[in-house]
């Protein structure tokens, strides 16, 4: 798991807004992280563009 200054992100479908995947990344290198990517949405049953939404994890 990520250590130090990490940020969690939830990838959401742009069509149905369903959360697809949760990832973590280093906040210091935020400019190099992708903001959109193609993923398979189980609800839409097709490849869709997913956008990153930063989130907090835990309490």
DAQUIFEN-V145683 format. One record per residue. SS is DSSP state (h for helix, s for strand, l for the rest). PHI is phi in degrees with one decimal (NA if undefined). Layout:
ss: {SS SS}
phi: {PHI PHI}
//
This chain:
ss: {l l l l l s s s s s s s s l l l l l s s s s s s s s h h h h h h l l l s s s s s s l l l l s s s s s s s s s s l l l l}
phi: {NA -74.1 -122.3 80.5 -85.2 -112.8 -126.2 -94.9 -135.4 -110.2 -90.4 -119.9 -68.4 -79.4 -85.8 -111.3 62.2 -81.9 -68.7 -102.5 -158.3 -116.2 -131.6 -129.7 -151.9 -80.6 -65.2 -70.1 -111.4 -63.5 -69.8 -91.5 -83.7 -67.5 -103.6 -140.7 -157.7 -86.7 -141.5 -89.1 -100.0 -69.3 -73.5 -80.6 60.8 -161.0 -75.8 -130.5 -81.6 -107.6 -108.0 -84.4 -126.6 -67.9 -144.7 -99.6 -122.6 105.6 -78.2}
//
